[in-house]
């Protein structure tokens, strides 16, 4: 069976012998195009890291690959020029599974320089698979007076159902709004009617391919962008523009890990993380592991490793004071992660341990709400 890419962007399977295939010539090099911009509009910066929103067909594999840079996005989505005047920074051209803490640091420094240089808002194009991690990382690494919006696409530009253009336009609209924090802007429904603005430390990708895959967990979205009107509505608790002074805190401790507990998990799995500075456990329910893991976790904490318990549940918070297993975990030196999402807890741990060497102070920071990642109480139904 041969797979043929149609002009519509979809694929069909063709049985051998039905068609005659000829080698397709290599695509012609794309000439740079100057995008006319209106200098009277707000100045925004687009920092491109790659992902599906910046992808095109790869004729080597028949799939899509990350190849566009930020300038290409302006050419592909002319509506962006109606919203702002843009500076483009091609930081990386990767699919998001290849994102690393080192690239987060480069990204934070690039964003800091753009804001310092006068950008009124930042748009970061990013692959969706690890976008929640990156949004959380930048949330901790930058105190920002302007909006920093992560945006991606669930479906590449070669598909008729692509969400890349609307997501980018809504992100640009949000970048010119009164928002003053790091957020993710993506489709809020399967229709092309509005995007949701999700806080960078409270968002997760909840579906592999739906256009409305992203959801805020533990809190409602902090805003919406209507389309095609581009009307931005912010929630009362959204941080407003100018609330914080610009500051960069780009130190990270990379020797941290996130481990999901499962029934029958052997303590030997945990031994792979001996020598790590920090470990986030994604436990069951209120924050539990089996009792067989507790001696190994105690050895970690005795050796100075910071161990934080989170929950695999989508909503609610950790409370290790209800069952005896939880109390044994606390006695072993494990600290509760409240209602932090496991991925946000991991990134926060990297940031905390990169900036605070005192273990006691690091524990206090991990249980403190720094960038909206820890809610003191859980709202009913969330």
SULHUHU-V76334 format. One record per helix or strand. SS is the DSSP state (H for helix, E for strand). FROM is the first residue (numbers start at 1). LEN is the number of residues. Records with the same first field share a line. If there is no record, write none. Layout:
# SULHUHU-V76334
SS=FROM-LEN, FROM-LEN
This chain:
# SULHUHU-V76334
E=2-4, 11-4, 43-8, 55-4, 63-4, 85-10, 121-5, 142-2, 147-5, 179-1, 182-6, 194-6, 203-3, 214-3, 223-4, 232-3, 240-1, 247-2, 256-5, 278-7, 288-1, 306-6, 335-2
H=52-3, 70-7, 78-5, 96-3, 101-16, 131-11, 164-12, 267-5, 291-12, 324-8, 342-14, 359-8
